Amino acid sequence: MEENFEQLVAEFNVSPLSSDVLQKITLLLQSKTDEALSSFISQEYQSLFTLEHKVWQLLSEDSHHWFNDLDYSVFFRTLVSFNKNMIFNQDSIKDHIKVSLLMPNTIDQINSIFKQIEQTIDDNDPLITFVSLWFDNLSFFIHEYPQLGHSPIIIQMNKYVADHFIISEQFNFYLSQLRQSQLSSSIFTTKQLFYMKTCSFSLNVYFYSNPPSFDYTPGQVLQNIGDEYLQIIQIQSYTIKLWSTELLTCMTHLIGFIRAFLWWNGETGTKLKILLPTEKILLEYTQAMVYIIDYKADCAYIMPQWINDETILMDSVLLFLINIIQTQNINWFFHPMNQLSDTLLKLGELPVYYQIHLCAYGILSEILTDEHLKELKFPDNIRDFFFQMLEHAWHNPLKRCKQIPITYFLRGLRHQLILLMLLDKD
């Protein structure tokens, strides 16, 4: 079958709904394990390029009827999974290969897809489900390769997302649904999840890439959604044990979007005052973040890669918390929170996403007293990871991956140095 991949893709390019061709391509893609992925992409690059961009073309056309075909649906999900594996294969597939395969050709294709979603009257249109998977992969890709956030296509795409989906009555309506303490599963339509997850996710990674400008000020965005966002956090953080998969998704990406938006472009906490204008509101929000950390830290689904909702949620909440601690002078608020310290220590010892480690240690270094520091033993994760990143940067000076302010590293290292000095005094 490998010898026929070029022929299969050529046939797909002419007749995308041929069941026989779809099934054969699907089986071939499913057979590519992580070990075989790199060599397969290298050998079949041109055919994969044709396949990926044909799918972009199909999505940008009036493609509703494609997703009523079972073979096409299975093929599409398989290709989405194949692409996600490609995105997170950091070492053996060259960056420019991934970019050429995964990025769309034109902004017109993206705009056409978005217009189809806006125009559909079916809130559970299967097109939206598959488009969401496709764009979520694009967001994962931009997070792993943040330099792509500065490309004209991605800038224009996120401008459309902000103009048509975030700053909209429909987005506000979906937010109002999430303010209820008891949520009906019926509210989580595919269209609602596109707005809440896919659009928020896209803007989250866009601001993570530190774009030079954005059409809306924090005041304009937060005037539109800020109050409802705070109400959702206050209500749903206390119901976290009852979160469905869909609510987890909505909470994850709302928190991620708001955090990234408030801290992009070298922010030092002034934008936070727009969202949290009084100490009372600030402390209530901080307590809600702590509730989420305490509960979700025991989750078995927090991964070493930024690859699923549980990992993204923990990363976003910890980043929000460390940003608050660094800029709002409320360290005293955390001193009686022994459970939080225990939770952060646990996270620091688990094989989880590197930024979770950095934030956990950074927060501990700010909120613990010297007496508490004496009692703790810290692994060498932060120091080792710091030097690994320096070495990686030395060998790949043009690559912009794993962005994080240097202060996050230094706070973790400072924590270890304080501990060593205190132990030496004893």
TORKOL-4160 file (C-alpha; in steps of 0.2 Angstrom, whole numbers, padded with zeros to 4 digits, m for minus):
426
<pt num="1" X="0000" Y="0000" Z="0000"/>
<pt num="2" X="0015" Y="0012" Z="0004"/>
<pt num="3" X="0020" Y="0011" Z="m0015"/>
<pt num="4" X="0002" Y="0016" Z="m0020"/>
<pt num="5" X="0001" Y="0031" Z="m0008"/>
<pt num="6" X="0005" Y="0044" Z="m0022"/>
<pt num="7" X="m0008" Y="0036" Z="m0033"/>
<pt num="8" X="m0021" Y="0035" Z="m0019"/>
<pt num="9" X="m0019" Y="0054" Z="m0016"/>
<pt num="10" X="m0020" Y="0058" Z="m0034"/>
<pt num="11" X="m0036" Y="0049" Z="m0035"/>
<pt num="12" X="m0042" Y="0058" Z="m0019"/>
<pt num="13" X="m0038" Y="0074" Z="m0027"/>
<pt num="14" X="m0050" Y="0070" Z="m0042"/>
<pt num="15" X="m0063" Y="0061" Z="m0032"/>
<pt num="16" X="m0063" Y="0065" Z="m0014"/>
<pt num="17" X="m0078" Y="0054" Z="m0010"/>
<pt num="18" X="m0072" Y="0038" Z="m0017"/>
<pt num="19" X="m0075" Y="0026" Z="m0002"/>
<pt num="20" X="m0062" Y="0014" Z="m0008"/>
<pt num="21" X="m0048" Y="0027" Z="m0009"/>
<pt num="22" X="m0054" Y="0035" Z="0008"/>
<pt num="23" X="m0053" Y="0018" Z="0017"/>
<pt num="24" X="m0036" Y="0014" Z="0010"/>
<pt num="25" X="m0028" Y="0031" Z="0014"/>
<pt num="26" X="m0036" Y="0030" Z="0032"/>
<pt num="27" X="m0029" Y="0013" Z="0035"/>
<pt num="28" X="m0012" Y="0019" Z="0029"/>
<pt num="29" X="m0012" Y="0034" Z="0040"/>
<pt num="30" X="m0018" Y="0024" Z="0055"/>
<pt num="31" X="m0003" Y="0013" Z="0053"/>
<pt num="32" X="0010" Y="0027" Z="0055"/>
<pt num="33" X="0016" Y="0025" Z="0073"/>
<pt num="34" X="0027" Y="0039" Z="0081"/>
<pt num="35" X="0043" Y="0029" Z="0076"/>
<pt num="36" X="0037" Y="0028" Z="0058"/>
<pt num="37" X="0030" Y="0045" Z="0056"/>
<pt num="38" X="0046" Y="0054" Z="0051"/>
<pt num="39" X="0052" Y="0042" Z="0038"/>
<pt num="40" X="0034" Y="0042" Z="0030"/>
<pt num="41" X="0033" Y="0061" Z="0029"/>
<pt num="42" X="0050" Y="0062" Z="0022"/>
<pt num="43" X="0046" Y="0048" Z="0008"/>
<pt num="44" X="0029" Y="0054" Z="0004"/>
<pt num="45" X="0030" Y="0073" Z="0007"/>
<pt num="46" X="0023" Y="0079" Z="m0010"/>
<pt num="47" X="0008" Y="0067" Z="m0009"/>
<pt num="48" X="0005" Y="0073" Z="0009"/>
<pt num="49" X="0006" Y="0091" Z="0004"/>
<pt num="50" X="m0007" Y="0088" Z="m0009"/>
<pt num="51" X="m0018" Y="0079" Z="0003"/>
<pt num="52" X="m0017" Y="0092" Z="0017"/>
<pt num="53" X="m0021" Y="0106" Z="0005"/>
<pt num="54" X="m0035" Y="0097" Z="m0003"/>
<pt num="55" X="m0043" Y="0096" Z="0013"/>
<pt num="56" X="m0041" Y="0114" Z="0017"/>
<pt num="57" X="m0049" Y="0117" Z="0000"/>
<pt num="58" X="m0064" Y="0105" Z="0003"/>
<pt num="59" X="m0067" Y="0113" Z="0020"/>
<pt num="60" X="m0067" Y="0131" Z="0012"/>
<pt num="61" X="m0080" Y="0125" Z="0000"/>
<pt num="62" X="m0099" Y="0121" Z="0003"/>
<pt num="63" X="m0093" Y="0105" Z="0012"/>
<pt num="64" X="m0108" Y="0100" Z="0023"/>
<pt num="65" X="m0112" Y="0085" Z="0012"/>
<pt num="66" X="m0094" Y="0078" Z="0015"/>
<pt num="67" X="m0097" Y="0075" Z="0033"/>
<pt num="68" X="m0113" Y="0065" Z="0030"/>
<pt num="69" X="m0102" Y="0052" Z="0023"/>
<pt num="70" X="m0095" Y="0039" Z="0036"/>
<pt num="71" X="m0079" Y="0035" Z="0026"/>
<pt num="72" X="m0075" Y="0054" Z="0025"/>
<pt num="73" X="m0078" Y="0057" Z="0043"/>
<pt num="74" X="m0067" Y="0042" Z="0048"/>
<pt num="75" X="m0054" Y="0048" Z="0036"/>
<pt num="76" X="m0054" Y="0066" Z="0043"/>
<pt num="77" X="m0053" Y="0061" Z="0061"/>
<pt num="78" X="m0038" Y="0050" Z="0056"/>
<pt num="79" X="m0029" Y="0064" Z="0047"/>
<pt num="80" X="m0033" Y="0076" Z="0062"/>
<pt num="81" X="m0024" Y="0063" Z="0074"/>
<pt num="82" X="m0010" Y="0061" Z="0061"/>
<pt num="83" X="m0007" Y="0079" Z="0061"/>
<pt num="84" X="m0007" Y="0081" Z="0080"/>
<pt num="85" X="0006" Y="0068" Z="0081"/>
<pt num="86" X="0016" Y="0077" Z="0068"/>
<pt num="87" X="0014" Y="0094" Z="0078"/>
<pt num="88" X="0021" Y="0086" Z="0094"/>
<pt num="89" X="0035" Y="0077" Z="0086"/>
<pt num="90" X="0048" Y="0090" Z="0091"/>
<pt num="91" X="0064" Y="0082" Z="0085"/>
<pt num="92" X="0064" Y="0071" Z="0069"/>
<pt num="93" X="0053" Y="0082" Z="0058"/>
<pt num="94" X="0059" Y="0098" Z="0052"/>
<pt num="95" X="0050" Y="0114" Z="0056"/>
<pt num="96" X="0048" Y="0120" Z="0038"/>
<pt num="97" X="0040" Y="0103" Z="0033"/>
<pt num="98" X="0027" Y="0105" Z="0046"/>
<pt num="99" X="0023" Y="0123" Z="0041"/>
<pt num="100" X="0021" Y="0118" Z="0023"/>
<pt num="101" X="0010" Y="0104" Z="0027"/>
<pt num="102" X="m0001" Y="0111" Z="0041"/>
<pt num="103" X="m0003" Y="0130" Z="0037"/>
<pt num="104" X="m0017" Y="0135" Z="0025"/>
<pt num="105" X="m0013" Y="0143" Z="0008"/>
<pt num="106" X="m0023" Y="0159" Z="0009"/>
<pt num="107" X="m0034" Y="0169" Z="0022"/>
<pt num="108" X="m0048" Y="0167" Z="0010"/>
<pt num="109" X="m0050" Y="0148" Z="0014"/>
<pt num="110" X="m0051" Y="0152" Z="0032"/>
<pt num="111" X="m0064" Y="0166" Z="0030"/>
<pt num="112" X="m0074" Y="0155" Z="0019"/>
<pt num="113" X="m0074" Y="0141" Z="0033"/>
<pt num="114" X="m0079" Y="0154" Z="0046"/>
<pt num="115" X="m0093" Y="0161" Z="0035"/>
<pt num="116" X="m0101" Y="0144" Z="0033"/>
<pt num="117" X="m0101" Y="0142" Z="0052"/>
<pt num="118" X="m0109" Y="0159" Z="0054"/>
<pt num="119" X="m0123" Y="0155" Z="0041"/>
<pt num="120" X="m0128" Y="0138" Z="0047"/>
<pt num="121" X="m0144" Y="0137" Z="0057"/>
<pt num="122" X="m0140" Y="0119" Z="0064"/>
<pt num="123" X="m0131" Y="0122" Z="0081"/>
<pt num="124" X="m0125" Y="0104" Z="0079"/>
<pt num="125" X="m0120" Y="0104" Z="0061"/>
<pt num="126" X="m0106" Y="0091" Z="0059"/>
<pt num="127" X="m0096" Y="0103" Z="0049"/>
<pt num="128" X="m0093" Y="0113" Z="0064"/>
<pt num="129" X="m0087" Y="0098" Z="0074"/>
<pt num="130" X="m0074" Y="0094" Z="0060"/>
<pt num="131" X="m0069" Y="0112" Z="0057"/>
<pt num="132" X="m0066" Y="0114" Z="0076"/>
<pt num="133" X="m0054" Y="0099" Z="0076"/>
<pt num="134" X="m0045" Y="0106" Z="0062"/>
<pt num="135" X="m0043" Y="0123" Z="0069"/>
<pt num="136" X="m0039" Y="0116" Z="0087"/>
<pt num="137" X="m0024" Y="0108" Z="0078"/>
<pt num="138" X="m0019" Y="0124" Z="0071"/>
<pt num="139" X="m0019" Y="0132" Z="0088"/>
<pt num="140" X="m0008" Y="0118" Z="0095"/>
<pt num="141" X="0004" Y="0121" Z="0081"/>
<pt num="142" X="0005" Y="0139" Z="0084"/>
<pt num="143" X="0008" Y="0136" Z="0103"/>
<pt num="144" X="0022" Y="0124" Z="0099"/>
<pt num="145" X="0030" Y="0136" Z="0086"/>
<pt num="146" X="0025" Y="0154" Z="0092"/>
<pt num="147" X="0034" Y="0162" Z="0078"/>
<pt num="148" X="0019" Y="0157" Z="0067"/>
<pt num="149" X="0008" Y="0169" Z="0076"/>
<pt num="150" X="0016" Y="0183" Z="0067"/>
<pt num="151" X="0012" Y="0177" Z="0050"/>
<pt num="152" X="m0001" Y="0188" Z="0040"/>
<pt num="153" X="m0013" Y="0173" Z="0038"/>
<pt num="154" X="m0014" Y="0170" Z="0057"/>
<pt num="155" X="m0015" Y="0188" Z="0061"/>
<pt num="156" X="m0030" Y="0190" Z="0049"/>
<pt num="157" X="m0038" Y="0174" Z="0056"/>
<pt num="158" X="m0038" Y="0180" Z="0073"/>
<pt num="159" X="m0044" Y="0197" Z="0068"/>
<pt num="160" X="m0059" Y="0188" Z="0061"/>
<pt num="161" X="m0061" Y="0177" Z="0076"/>
<pt num="162" X="m0061" Y="0193" Z="0087"/>
<pt num="163" X="m0073" Y="0203" Z="0076"/>
<pt num="164" X="m0086" Y="0190" Z="0072"/>
<pt num="165" X="m0085" Y="0177" Z="0086"/>
<pt num="166" X="m0078" Y="0185" Z="0102"/>
<pt num="167" X="m0086" Y="0203" Z="0101"/>
<pt num="168" X="m0103" Y="0196" Z="0097"/>
<pt num="169" X="m0120" Y="0194" Z="0105"/>
<pt num="170" X="m0119" Y="0175" Z="0102"/>
<pt num="171" X="m0103" Y="0174" Z="0112"/>
<pt num="172" X="m0112" Y="0184" Z="0126"/>
<pt num="173" X="m0127" Y="0172" Z="0125"/>
<pt num="174" X="m0116" Y="0157" Z="0127"/>
<pt num="175" X="m0107" Y="0165" Z="0142"/>
<pt num="176" X="m0124" Y="0169" Z="0150"/>
<pt num="177" X="m0128" Y="0150" Z="0149"/>
<pt num="178" X="m0112" Y="0145" Z="0158"/>
<pt num="179" X="m0117" Y="0157" Z="0173"/>
<pt num="180" X="m0130" Y="0144" Z="0179"/>
<pt num="181" X="m0124" Y="0133" Z="0194"/>
<pt num="182" X="m0134" Y="0118" Z="0186"/>
<pt num="183" X="m0130" Y="0116" Z="0168"/>
<pt num="184" X="m0140" Y="0106" Z="0156"/>
<pt num="185" X="m0130" Y="0095" Z="0144"/>
<pt num="186" X="m0141" Y="0102" Z="0130"/>
<pt num="187" X="m0132" Y="0119" Z="0130"/>
<pt num="188" X="m0116" Y="0111" Z="0124"/>
<pt num="189" X="m0119" Y="0111" Z="0105"/>
<pt num="190" X="m0106" Y="0110" Z="0093"/>
<pt num="191" X="m0108" Y="0128" Z="0088"/>
<pt num="192" X="m0107" Y="0133" Z="0107"/>
<pt num="193" X="m0091" Y="0124" Z="0109"/>
<pt num="194" X="m0084" Y="0131" Z="0093"/>
<pt num="195" X="m0086" Y="0149" Z="0101"/>
<pt num="196" X="m0081" Y="0144" Z="0118"/>
<pt num="197" X="m0066" Y="0132" Z="0114"/>
<pt num="198" X="m0060" Y="0134" Z="0097"/>
<pt num="199" X="m0061" Y="0153" Z="0096"/>
<pt num="200" X="m0054" Y="0156" Z="0114"/>
<pt num="201" X="m0040" Y="0143" Z="0110"/>
<pt num="202" X="m0035" Y="0152" Z="0094"/>
<pt num="203" X="m0034" Y="0169" Z="0103"/>
<pt num="204" X="m0025" Y="0161" Z="0118"/>
<pt num="205" X="m0011" Y="0155" Z="0108"/>
<pt num="206" X="m0011" Y="0171" Z="0097"/>
<pt num="207" X="m0007" Y="0181" Z="0112"/>
<pt num="208" X="0005" Y="0169" Z="0118"/>
<pt num="209" X="0015" Y="0172" Z="0102"/>
<pt num="210" X="0016" Y="0190" Z="0108"/>
<pt num="211" X="0009" Y="0199" Z="0092"/>
<pt num="212" X="0013" Y="0217" Z="0090"/>
<pt num="213" X="m0004" Y="0224" Z="0090"/>
<pt num="214" X="m0023" Y="0220" Z="0092"/>
<pt num="215" X="m0038" Y="0229" Z="0086"/>
<pt num="216" X="m0047" Y="0229" Z="0103"/>
<pt num="217" X="m0041" Y="0237" Z="0120"/>
<pt num="218" X="m0042" Y="0227" Z="0136"/>
<pt num="219" X="m0056" Y="0239" Z="0141"/>
<pt num="220" X="m0066" Y="0235" Z="0125"/>
<pt num="221" X="m0065" Y="0216" Z="0127"/>
<pt num="222" X="m0068" Y="0216" Z="0146"/>
<pt num="223" X="m0082" Y="0228" Z="0145"/>
<pt num="224" X="m0090" Y="0215" Z="0133"/>
<pt num="225" X="m0087" Y="0199" Z="0143"/>
<pt num="226" X="m0077" Y="0203" Z="0159"/>
<pt num="227" X="m0092" Y="0203" Z="0171"/>
<pt num="228" X="m0099" Y="0187" Z="0164"/>
<pt num="229" X="m0082" Y="0179" Z="0164"/>
<pt num="230" X="m0080" Y="0183" Z="0183"/>
<pt num="231" X="m0097" Y="0177" Z="0187"/>
<pt num="232" X="m0094" Y="0160" Z="0178"/>
<pt num="233" X="m0077" Y="0158" Z="0187"/>
<pt num="234" X="m0085" Y="0161" Z="0204"/>
<pt num="235" X="m0100" Y="0149" Z="0201"/>
<pt num="236" X="m0091" Y="0135" Z="0192"/>
<pt num="237" X="m0075" Y="0135" Z="0202"/>
<pt num="238" X="m0086" Y="0129" Z="0217"/>
<pt num="239" X="m0094" Y="0116" Z="0206"/>
<pt num="240" X="m0078" Y="0109" Z="0199"/>
<pt num="241" X="m0081" Y="0091" Z="0206"/>
<pt num="242" X="m0097" Y="0091" Z="0194"/>
<pt num="243" X="m0089" Y="0097" Z="0179"/>
<pt num="244" X="m0093" Y="0088" Z="0163"/>
<pt num="245" X="m0080" Y="0085" Z="0149"/>
<pt num="246" X="m0089" Y="0100" Z="0139"/>
<pt num="247" X="m0088" Y="0112" Z="0154"/>
<pt num="248" X="m0070" Y="0107" Z="0157"/>
<pt num="249" X="m0067" Y="0112" Z="0139"/>
<pt num="250" X="m0076" Y="0129" Z="0141"/>
<pt num="251" X="m0067" Y="0133" Z="0157"/>
<pt num="252" X="m0050" Y="0128" Z="0151"/>
<pt num="253" X="m0051" Y="0139" Z="0136"/>
<pt num="254" X="m0060" Y="0154" Z="0143"/>
<pt num="255" X="m0047" Y="0155" Z="0157"/>
<pt num="256" X="m0032" Y="0153" Z="0145"/>
<pt num="257" X="m0039" Y="0166" Z="0133"/>
<pt num="258" X="m0042" Y="0179" Z="0147"/>
<pt num="259" X="m0025" Y="0176" Z="0155"/>
<pt num="260" X="m0015" Y="0177" Z="0139"/>
<pt num="261" X="m0024" Y="0193" Z="0133"/>
<pt num="262" X="m0021" Y="0202" Z="0150"/>
<pt num="263" X="m0002" Y="0198" Z="0150"/>
<pt num="264" X="0003" Y="0199" Z="0132"/>
<pt num="265" X="0016" Y="0212" Z="0126"/>
<pt num="266" X="0026" Y="0213" Z="0142"/>
<pt num="267" X="0011" Y="0217" Z="0153"/>
<pt num="268" X="0015" Y="0220" Z="0172"/>
<pt num="269" X="m0002" Y="0219" Z="0179"/>
<pt num="270" X="m0010" Y="0236" Z="0174"/>
<pt num="271" X="m0023" Y="0227" Z="0163"/>
<pt num="272" X="m0028" Y="0215" Z="0177"/>
<pt num="273" X="m0035" Y="0230" Z="0186"/>
<pt num="274" X="m0048" Y="0232" Z="0173"/>
<pt num="275" X="m0054" Y="0214" Z="0176"/>
<pt num="276" X="m0051" Y="0214" Z="0195"/>
<pt num="277" X="m0053" Y="0233" Z="0200"/>
<pt num="278" X="m0055" Y="0230" Z="0219"/>
<pt num="279" X="m0045" Y="0220" Z="0232"/>
<pt num="280" X="m0061" Y="0210" Z="0236"/>
<pt num="281" X="m0064" Y="0205" Z="0218"/>
<pt num="282" X="m0045" Y="0201" Z="0216"/>
<pt num="283" X="m0045" Y="0190" Z="0232"/>
<pt num="284" X="m0061" Y="0181" Z="0227"/>
<pt num="285" X="m0054" Y="0177" Z="0210"/>
<pt num="286" X="m0038" Y="0171" Z="0217"/>
<pt num="287" X="m0047" Y="0160" Z="0229"/>
<pt num="288" X="m0056" Y="0152" Z="0214"/>
<pt num="289" X="m0040" Y="0149" Z="0205"/>
<pt num="290" X="m0033" Y="0140" Z="0221"/>
<pt num="291" X="m0049" Y="0129" Z="0221"/>
<pt num="292" X="m0046" Y="0124" Z="0203"/>
<pt num="293" X="m0028" Y="0120" Z="0207"/>
<pt num="294" X="m0031" Y="0110" Z="0223"/>
<pt num="295" X="m0044" Y="0099" Z="0214"/>
<pt num="296" X="m0036" Y="0097" Z="0197"/>
<pt num="297" X="m0019" Y="0093" Z="0204"/>
<pt num="298" X="m0024" Y="0075" Z="0207"/>
<pt num="299" X="m0030" Y="0073" Z="0189"/>
<pt num="300" X="m0021" Y="0058" Z="0180"/>
<pt num="301" X="m0023" Y="0067" Z="0163"/>
<pt num="302" X="m0010" Y="0081" Z="0166"/>
<pt num="303" X="0003" Y="0077" Z="0153"/>
<pt num="304" X="0021" Y="0081" Z="0150"/>
<pt num="305" X="0016" Y="0090" Z="0134"/>
<pt num="306" X="0003" Y="0104" Z="0132"/>
<pt num="307" X="m0009" Y="0093" Z="0123"/>
<pt num="308" X="m0026" Y="0091" Z="0132"/>
<pt num="309" X="m0038" Y="0102" Z="0142"/>
<pt num="310" X="m0032" Y="0096" Z="0159"/>
<pt num="311" X="m0014" Y="0101" Z="0155"/>
<pt num="312" X="m0019" Y="0117" Z="0147"/>
<pt num="313" X="m0031" Y="0122" Z="0162"/>
<pt num="314" X="m0018" Y="0118" Z="0175"/>
<pt num="315" X="m0005" Y="0128" Z="0165"/>
<pt num="316" X="m0016" Y="0143" Z="0163"/>
<pt num="317" X="m0022" Y="0144" Z="0181"/>
<pt num="318" X="m0005" Y="0143" Z="0188"/>
<pt num="319" X="0001" Y="0156" Z="0176"/>
<pt num="320" X="m0013" Y="0167" Z="0181"/>
<pt num="321" X="m0009" Y="0164" Z="0199"/>
<pt num="322" X="0010" Y="0168" Z="0197"/>
<pt num="323" X="0005" Y="0184" Z="0187"/>
<pt num="324" X="m0006" Y="0190" Z="0201"/>
<pt num="325" X="0007" Y="0186" Z="0215"/>
<pt num="326" X="0021" Y="0195" Z="0205"/>
<pt num="327" X="0011" Y="0211" Z="0202"/>
<pt num="328" X="m0003" Y="0213" Z="0216"/>
<pt num="329" X="0007" Y="0212" Z="0232"/>
<pt num="330" X="m0005" Y="0199" Z="0241"/>
<pt num="331" X="0008" Y="0186" Z="0246"/>
<pt num="332" X="0000" Y="0187" Z="0264"/>
<pt num="333" X="m0016" Y="0180" Z="0257"/>
<pt num="334" X="m0007" Y="0163" Z="0253"/>
<pt num="335" X="0002" Y="0160" Z="0270"/>
<pt num="336" X="m0011" Y="0150" Z="0279"/>
<pt num="337" X="m0014" Y="0139" Z="0263"/>
<pt num="338" X="m0004" Y="0124" Z="0268"/>
<pt num="339" X="m0015" Y="0113" Z="0256"/>
<pt num="340" X="m0009" Y="0124" Z="0242"/>
<pt num="341" X="0009" Y="0122" Z="0246"/>
<pt num="342" X="0007" Y="0103" Z="0247"/>
<pt num="343" X="m0002" Y="0103" Z="0230"/>
<pt num="344" X="0011" Y="0113" Z="0222"/>
<pt num="345" X="0025" Y="0102" Z="0229"/>
<pt num="346" X="0016" Y="0087" Z="0222"/>
<pt num="347" X="0015" Y="0095" Z="0205"/>
<pt num="348" X="0033" Y="0099" Z="0205"/>
<pt num="349" X="0037" Y="0080" Z="0207"/>
<pt num="350" X="0025" Y="0074" Z="0194"/>
<pt num="351" X="0030" Y="0071" Z="0175"/>
<pt num="352" X="0020" Y="0085" Z="0169"/>
<pt num="353" X="0022" Y="0100" Z="0157"/>
<pt num="354" X="0038" Y="0109" Z="0160"/>
<pt num="355" X="0029" Y="0126" Z="0163"/>
<pt num="356" X="0018" Y="0119" Z="0177"/>
<pt num="357" X="0034" Y="0114" Z="0186"/>
<pt num="358" X="0041" Y="0132" Z="0183"/>
<pt num="359" X="0025" Y="0140" Z="0190"/>
<pt num="360" X="0023" Y="0128" Z="0204"/>
<pt num="361" X="0041" Y="0132" Z="0210"/>
<pt num="362" X="0039" Y="0150" Z="0207"/>
<pt num="363" X="0024" Y="0152" Z="0217"/>
<pt num="364" X="0031" Y="0142" Z="0231"/>
<pt num="365" X="0047" Y="0154" Z="0231"/>
<pt num="366" X="0035" Y="0169" Z="0234"/>
<pt num="367" X="0023" Y="0162" Z="0247"/>
<pt num="368" X="0033" Y="0151" Z="0258"/>
<pt num="369" X="0042" Y="0158" Z="0274"/>
<pt num="370" X="0060" Y="0154" Z="0278"/>
<pt num="371" X="0054" Y="0141" Z="0291"/>
<pt num="372" X="0044" Y="0132" Z="0278"/>
<pt num="373" X="0059" Y="0132" Z="0266"/>
<pt num="374" X="0070" Y="0124" Z="0278"/>
<pt num="375" X="0058" Y="0109" Z="0279"/>
<pt num="376" X="0057" Y="0106" Z="0260"/>
<pt num="377" X="0068" Y="0096" Z="0248"/>
<pt num="378" X="0067" Y="0101" Z="0230"/>
<pt num="379" X="0072" Y="0090" Z="0215"/>
<pt num="380" X="0084" Y="0098" Z="0203"/>
<pt num="381" X="0070" Y="0099" Z="0189"/>
<pt num="382" X="0071" Y="0118" Z="0187"/>
<pt num="383" X="0090" Y="0119" Z="0186"/>
<pt num="384" X="0092" Y="0104" Z="0174"/>
<pt num="385" X="0078" Y="0111" Z="0163"/>
<pt num="386" X="0086" Y="0128" Z="0163"/>
<pt num="387" X="0103" Y="0122" Z="0157"/>
<pt num="388" X="0094" Y="0110" Z="0144"/>
<pt num="389" X="0085" Y="0125" Z="0137"/>
<pt num="390" X="0101" Y="0135" Z="0136"/>
<pt num="391" X="0109" Y="0121" Z="0127"/>
<pt num="392" X="0094" Y="0119" Z="0115"/>
<pt num="393" X="0094" Y="0138" Z="0111"/>
<pt num="394" X="0113" Y="0138" Z="0108"/>
<pt num="395" X="0111" Y="0124" Z="0095"/>
<pt num="396" X="0095" Y="0131" Z="0088"/>
<pt num="397" X="0096" Y="0150" Z="0089"/>
<pt num="398" X="0082" Y="0154" Z="0077"/>
<pt num="399" X="0069" Y="0143" Z="0084"/>
<pt num="400" X="0056" Y="0151" Z="0096"/>
<pt num="401" X="0049" Y="0137" Z="0106"/>
<pt num="402" X="0044" Y="0135" Z="0124"/>
<pt num="403" X="0043" Y="0154" Z="0127"/>
<pt num="404" X="0043" Y="0159" Z="0145"/>
<pt num="405" X="0050" Y="0174" Z="0154"/>
<pt num="406" X="0067" Y="0171" Z="0161"/>
<pt num="407" X="0061" Y="0177" Z="0178"/>
<pt num="408" X="0051" Y="0161" Z="0180"/>
<pt num="409" X="0067" Y="0151" Z="0179"/>
<pt num="410" X="0076" Y="0163" Z="0190"/>
<pt num="411" X="0063" Y="0162" Z="0204"/>
<pt num="412" X="0064" Y="0143" Z="0204"/>
<pt num="413" X="0083" Y="0144" Z="0205"/>
<pt num="414" X="0082" Y="0157" Z="0218"/>
<pt num="415" X="0070" Y="0146" Z="0228"/>
<pt num="416" X="0084" Y="0132" Z="0228"/>
<pt num="417" X="0098" Y="0144" Z="0232"/>
<pt num="418" X="0088" Y="0150" Z="0247"/>
<pt num="419" X="0085" Y="0133" Z="0253"/>
<pt num="420" X="0103" Y="0128" Z="0251"/>
<pt num="421" X="0109" Y="0144" Z="0261"/>
<pt num="422" X="0096" Y="0140" Z="0275"/>
<pt num="423" X="0102" Y="0122" Z="0277"/>
<pt num="424" X="0120" Y="0128" Z="0277"/>
<pt num="425" X="0116" Y="0139" Z="0292"/>
<pt num="426" X="0109" Y="0125" Z="0301"/>
